[in-house]
Amino acid sequence: MQNKTRLELADYEAESLARLQKMFSRKWEFIFMQAEAQSKVDKKRDKLERKVLDSQERAFWDMHRPMPGCVNTTELDIKKACRMNKPANKNNAASVSNEQAIENLTKEISMFKTRLDRSNIKMSKVAESYISYHEQYCEYDPFFTPPDVAHPWITDNPDFWEQEKNAKDIAARRVKRWAFSLQELLADPVGREQFAKFLDKEFSGENLKFWEAVQELRALPQCQVADKVTEIWSEYLGPDASCPVNIDSHSHDITKKNMTKPDRWTFDAAAAHVYHLMKTDSYSRYLRSEMYKDFLQGSKKKTSMKGIRSIVSFSGRKDANS
């Protein structure tokens, strides 16, 4: 109170001074000595100059450290402060806060569900899958295993593509690639043709025809989509279909519902079901069939005969040159 009376401090200023004294109790004598020295220097100044400096200092602290209850304009926008001081409707504020809390909780729950559904794989398993993939496809990469005919990616010779199109001379490693997956088999035109023949023998060729029709539908222009959808439905899935496809009731109901607004994705559910049937049933039986084994053996014989002929021709040229 003595300091308050002597220095003409307000209540909040006296409290702040007491906190500072407690905080810097060990160094307070040194701070007090410095303040007295500064005060002696100020007393030597002119009276008018002292008043100007004192008013400037008070204005500075009123601006940057205002008294309790006043707005600090350096840290808060005055317009926001005015809006904050206005009385708000408590019911509306409570409803808005509740709705926001519910929305935040819903987002958090969906985020946790996504994390639970996400499959986490160990790095060792990922590395093993990459290594096995490389070992499986290394033979078919022209940068690791040079092909019999120069690859167009390495040279400017396009004979490799012409050989791939020719169904008579098929390399054995190309036929072995069909056993990797159904996708590899269908990606090869010759493999798809052989698989279609096998399905016709088993009276299930309509599955591949339907799947091919759906793939063709996805690539059509928009003006032709509606007619193609009607054609596929009447041929494969309609009540009087000429080539009916066997799909489950769930996929059939989804496709029938999609027919109300036909587009290029109308038959996606049915095509996925048919592809799954071919992958799990027909494809595995094709790989075990004599048809595939005979085709693979025939390709191996042709490949070996080509190698013998190339060796003989090379040796004959060598003898002729010598």
C-alpha positions as CSV (number, residue, x, y, z in Angstrom):
1,M,0.0,0.0,0.0
2,Q,2.9,2.3,0.7
3,N,4.2,1.8,-2.9
4,K,0.7,2.3,-4.2
5,T,0.3,5.6,-2.4
6,R,3.8,6.9,-3.3
7,L,3.7,5.9,-6.9
8,E,0.0,6.7,-7.4
9,L,-0.8,3.2,-8.8
10,A,-4.3,1.8,-9.5
11,D,-5.4,-1.4,-7.8
12,Y,-4.7,-3.7,-10.7
13,E,-1.3,-2.0,-11.2
14,A,-0.5,-2.5,-7.5
15,E,-1.4,-6.2,-7.8
16,S,0.8,-6.6,-10.8
17,L,3.7,-4.9,-9.0
18,A,3.2,-7.3,-6.0
19,R,3.3,-10.3,-8.4
20,L,6.5,-9.0,-10.0
21,Q,8.1,-8.5,-6.5
22,K,7.2,-12.0,-5.6
23,M,8.5,-13.4,-8.9
24,F,11.8,-11.5,-8.8
25,S,12.3,-11.5,-5.1
26,R,15.9,-12.5,-5.3
27,K,16.8,-9.8,-7.9
28,W,14.4,-7.2,-6.7
29,E,17.1,-5.1,-4.9
30,F,19.1,-4.9,-8.1
31,I,16.0,-4.0,-10.1
32,F,15.1,-1.3,-7.6
33,M,18.6,0.2,-7.7
34,Q,18.4,0.4,-11.5
35,A,15.0,2.0,-11.3
36,E,16.3,4.6,-8.8
37,A,19.2,5.4,-11.0
38,Q,16.9,5.9,-14.0
39,S,14.6,8.1,-11.9
40,K,17.6,10.3,-10.9
41,V,18.5,10.7,-14.6
42,D,14.8,11.6,-15.4
43,K,14.8,14.3,-12.6
44,K,17.7,16.1,-14.2
45,R,15.5,16.6,-17.3
46,D,13.3,19.6,-17.9
47,K,9.8,19.5,-16.2
48,L,8.0,19.8,-19.5
49,E,10.0,17.0,-21.0
50,R,9.4,14.8,-18.0
51,K,5.6,15.3,-18.4
52,V,5.8,14.4,-22.1
53,L,7.8,11.2,-21.5
54,D,5.4,10.2,-18.6
55,S,2.3,10.7,-20.7
56,Q,3.9,8.8,-23.6
57,E,4.7,5.9,-21.3
58,R,1.2,5.8,-19.8
59,A,-0.3,5.9,-23.2
60,F,1.9,3.0,-24.3
61,W,0.9,0.8,-21.4
62,D,-2.7,1.7,-21.7
63,M,-2.6,0.6,-25.3
64,H,-0.6,-2.6,-24.9
65,R,-1.5,-3.6,-21.3
66,P,-5.0,-2.1,-20.7
67,M,-6.7,-2.3,-17.3
68,P,-9.1,-5.2,-16.7
69,G,-12.4,-5.0,-18.6
70,C,-10.9,-2.9,-21.4
71,V,-10.4,-4.1,-24.9
72,N,-6.8,-4.7,-26.0
73,T,-6.9,-3.3,-29.6
74,T,-3.5,-4.6,-30.5
75,E,-4.5,-8.2,-30.0
76,L,-8.3,-8.2,-30.9
77,D,-10.2,-6.7,-33.7
78,I,-12.5,-3.9,-32.3
79,K,-15.4,-5.1,-34.5
80,K,-15.1,-8.7,-33.2
81,A,-15.0,-7.3,-29.7
82,C,-18.2,-5.4,-30.2
83,R,-19.9,-8.5,-31.6
84,M,-18.7,-10.5,-28.7
85,N,-20.2,-8.0,-26.2
86,K,-23.6,-8.2,-27.8
87,P,-26.0,-10.5,-25.9
88,A,-26.6,-13.7,-28.0
89,N,-29.6,-16.0,-28.0
90,K,-28.6,-18.8,-25.7
91,N,-31.0,-21.4,-27.2
92,N,-29.6,-20.8,-30.8
93,A,-26.1,-21.0,-29.5
94,A,-26.7,-24.2,-27.7
95,S,-28.4,-25.8,-30.7
96,V,-25.6,-24.7,-33.0
97,S,-23.0,-26.1,-30.7
98,N,-24.9,-29.4,-30.3
99,E,-25.2,-29.8,-34.0
100,Q,-21.5,-29.0,-34.5
101,A,-20.6,-31.5,-31.8
102,I,-22.7,-34.2,-33.4
103,E,-21.2,-33.5,-36.8
104,N,-17.7,-33.7,-35.4
105,L,-18.4,-37.0,-33.7
106,T,-19.9,-38.4,-36.9
107,K,-16.8,-37.5,-38.9
108,E,-14.6,-39.0,-36.2
109,I,-16.6,-42.2,-36.2
110,S,-16.4,-42.5,-40.0
111,M,-12.7,-41.9,-39.8
112,F,-12.2,-44.7,-37.3
113,K,-14.3,-47.1,-39.3
114,T,-12.1,-46.3,-42.4
115,R,-9.0,-47.1,-40.4
116,L,-10.5,-50.4,-39.2
117,D,-11.5,-51.4,-42.7
118,R,-8.0,-50.5,-44.1
119,S,-5.8,-53.6,-44.5
120,N,-2.4,-53.2,-43.0
121,I,0.4,-55.3,-44.5
122,K,3.8,-55.7,-43.1
123,M,6.8,-54.4,-45.1
124,S,8.3,-57.9,-45.2
125,K,5.1,-59.3,-46.9
126,V,5.1,-56.4,-49.4
127,A,8.8,-57.1,-50.2
128,E,8.1,-60.8,-50.7
129,S,5.2,-60.0,-53.1
130,Y,7.4,-57.7,-55.1
131,I,10.2,-60.3,-55.3
132,S,7.8,-63.0,-56.3
133,Y,6.2,-60.8,-58.9
134,H,9.7,-60.0,-60.3
135,E,10.6,-63.7,-60.4
136,Q,7.4,-64.5,-62.2
137,Y,7.6,-61.8,-64.9
138,C,11.4,-61.6,-65.2
139,E,11.3,-63.9,-68.2
140,Y,8.8,-61.6,-70.0
141,D,10.7,-58.4,-69.4
142,P,12.9,-57.7,-72.5
143,F,15.3,-55.6,-70.3
144,F,16.1,-58.7,-68.2
145,T,15.6,-61.6,-70.6
146,P,16.2,-60.8,-74.3
147,P,13.5,-62.3,-76.5
148,D,14.2,-64.5,-79.6
149,V,13.1,-61.6,-81.8
150,A,14.4,-58.1,-81.0
151,H,11.9,-56.1,-78.9
152,P,10.6,-52.8,-80.4
153,W,11.2,-51.1,-77.1
154,I,14.9,-51.7,-77.5
155,T,15.3,-51.7,-81.3
156,D,13.4,-50.2,-84.2
157,N,12.4,-53.6,-85.5
158,P,8.6,-54.2,-85.4
159,D,8.8,-58.0,-86.1
160,F,8.0,-58.8,-82.5
161,W,4.5,-57.4,-82.8
162,E,3.9,-59.3,-86.0
163,Q,5.0,-62.5,-84.4
164,E,2.7,-61.9,-81.4
165,K,-0.3,-61.5,-83.8
166,N,0.5,-64.8,-85.7
167,A,-1.4,-67.6,-84.0
168,K,0.6,-70.3,-85.8
169,D,3.9,-69.6,-84.2
170,I,3.4,-69.0,-80.5
171,A,6.3,-69.2,-78.1
172,A,6.0,-71.6,-75.2
173,R,6.7,-68.9,-72.6
174,R,3.8,-66.9,-74.0
175,V,1.5,-69.9,-73.4
176,K,2.9,-70.4,-69.9
177,R,1.9,-66.8,-69.1
178,W,-1.7,-67.7,-69.5
179,A,-1.4,-69.7,-66.3
180,F,-0.5,-66.6,-64.3
181,S,-4.1,-65.3,-64.1
182,L,-7.4,-65.1,-66.0
183,Q,-6.5,-61.5,-66.8
184,E,-3.3,-62.5,-68.6
185,L,-5.2,-65.2,-70.5
186,L,-7.9,-62.8,-71.7
187,A,-5.4,-60.1,-72.5
188,D,-3.8,-62.4,-75.1
189,P,-6.0,-62.6,-78.3
190,V,-4.9,-66.2,-78.9
191,G,-5.4,-67.1,-75.3
192,R,-8.9,-65.7,-75.3
193,E,-9.7,-67.6,-78.5
194,Q,-8.5,-70.9,-76.9
195,F,-10.4,-70.2,-73.7
196,A,-13.6,-69.5,-75.8
197,K,-13.2,-72.9,-77.5
198,F,-12.9,-74.6,-74.2
199,L,-16.0,-72.8,-72.8
200,D,-18.0,-73.8,-75.9
201,K,-17.0,-77.5,-75.2
202,E,-18.3,-77.1,-71.7
203,F,-21.5,-75.3,-72.9
204,S,-20.7,-72.1,-71.0
205,G,-19.4,-70.0,-73.8
206,E,-22.1,-67.4,-73.1
207,N,-20.2,-66.2,-70.0
208,L,-17.3,-65.0,-72.0
209,K,-19.5,-63.5,-74.7
210,F,-21.5,-61.6,-72.2
211,W,-18.4,-60.3,-70.4
212,E,-16.9,-59.2,-73.8
213,A,-20.1,-57.4,-74.7
214,V,-20.0,-55.5,-71.4
215,Q,-16.4,-54.5,-72.0
216,E,-17.4,-53.3,-75.5
217,L,-20.3,-51.4,-74.0
218,R,-18.0,-49.4,-71.7
219,A,-16.0,-48.1,-74.7
220,L,-18.9,-47.1,-76.9
221,P,-19.9,-43.5,-77.7
222,Q,-22.8,-42.2,-75.5
223,C,-25.2,-42.1,-78.4
224,Q,-24.9,-45.9,-78.9
225,V,-25.1,-46.9,-75.3
226,A,-28.9,-47.2,-74.9
227,D,-29.3,-49.4,-77.9
228,K,-26.4,-51.6,-76.9
229,V,-27.8,-52.0,-73.3
230,T,-31.1,-53.1,-74.7
231,E,-29.4,-55.6,-77.0
232,I,-27.3,-57.1,-74.2
233,W,-30.4,-57.4,-71.9
234,S,-32.5,-59.1,-74.6
235,E,-29.7,-61.5,-75.6
236,Y,-28.3,-62.6,-72.2
237,L,-30.5,-61.5,-69.3
238,G,-34.1,-61.0,-70.5
239,P,-36.9,-63.5,-70.0
240,D,-36.7,-64.6,-73.6
241,A,-32.9,-64.4,-73.9
242,S,-31.4,-66.3,-76.8
243,C,-28.2,-66.9,-74.9
244,P,-29.1,-66.8,-71.2
245,V,-26.3,-66.2,-68.6
246,N,-26.5,-67.9,-65.2
247,I,-26.1,-65.2,-62.5
248,D,-27.4,-64.9,-58.9
249,S,-30.6,-63.2,-58.0
250,H,-28.9,-60.3,-56.2
251,S,-26.9,-59.3,-59.3
252,H,-30.0,-59.8,-61.5
253,D,-32.1,-57.5,-59.3
254,I,-29.4,-54.8,-59.4
255,T,-29.1,-55.1,-63.2
256,K,-32.9,-55.0,-63.6
257,K,-33.1,-51.9,-61.4
258,N,-30.3,-50.2,-63.5
259,M,-32.3,-50.8,-66.7
260,T,-34.6,-48.0,-65.6
261,K,-31.8,-45.6,-66.4
262,P,-29.5,-47.4,-68.7
263,D,-25.8,-46.3,-69.0
264,R,-22.5,-47.9,-69.8
265,W,-22.2,-49.3,-66.2
266,T,-25.6,-51.0,-66.1
267,F,-24.2,-54.5,-66.2
268,D,-21.3,-54.1,-63.9
269,A,-22.7,-56.2,-61.1
270,A,-23.6,-59.0,-63.5
271,A,-20.3,-58.8,-65.3
272,A,-18.4,-59.0,-62.0
273,H,-20.3,-62.1,-61.0
274,V,-19.7,-63.8,-64.4
275,Y,-16.0,-62.9,-64.2
276,H,-15.8,-64.4,-60.7
277,L,-17.4,-67.6,-62.0
278,M,-15.0,-67.9,-64.9
279,K,-12.0,-67.2,-62.6
280,T,-12.9,-69.7,-59.8
281,D,-14.4,-72.5,-61.9
282,S,-13.8,-72.4,-65.7
283,Y,-10.3,-71.0,-65.7
284,S,-8.9,-73.5,-63.2
285,R,-10.4,-76.4,-65.2
286,Y,-9.0,-75.0,-68.4
287,L,-5.5,-75.0,-66.9
288,R,-6.0,-78.7,-65.9
289,S,-7.5,-79.7,-69.3
290,E,-5.7,-81.6,-72.0
291,M,-6.5,-78.8,-74.4
292,Y,-4.2,-76.4,-72.6
293,K,-1.5,-79.0,-72.0
294,D,-1.4,-80.1,-75.6
295,F,-1.3,-76.5,-76.8
296,L,1.6,-75.9,-74.4
297,Q,3.5,-79.0,-75.5
298,G,3.0,-78.1,-79.2
299,S,4.4,-74.6,-78.6
300,K,7.4,-76.1,-76.8
301,K,8.1,-78.4,-79.8
302,K,7.8,-75.5,-82.3
303,T,10.1,-73.4,-80.1
304,S,12.7,-76.2,-79.9
305,M,12.5,-76.9,-83.6
306,K,13.1,-73.2,-84.3
307,G,16.2,-73.3,-82.1
308,I,17.5,-76.3,-83.9
309,R,16.9,-74.7,-87.3
310,S,18.6,-71.5,-86.3
311,I,21.6,-73.4,-85.0
312,V,21.8,-75.5,-88.2
313,S,21.5,-72.5,-90.5
314,F,24.1,-70.6,-88.5
315,S,26.6,-73.6,-88.6
316,G,25.9,-73.9,-92.4
317,R,26.7,-70.3,-93.0
318,K,29.8,-70.6,-90.9
319,D,31.0,-73.6,-93.0
320,A,30.2,-71.8,-96.2
321,N,32.2,-68.8,-95.1
322,S,35.2,-70.9,-94.1
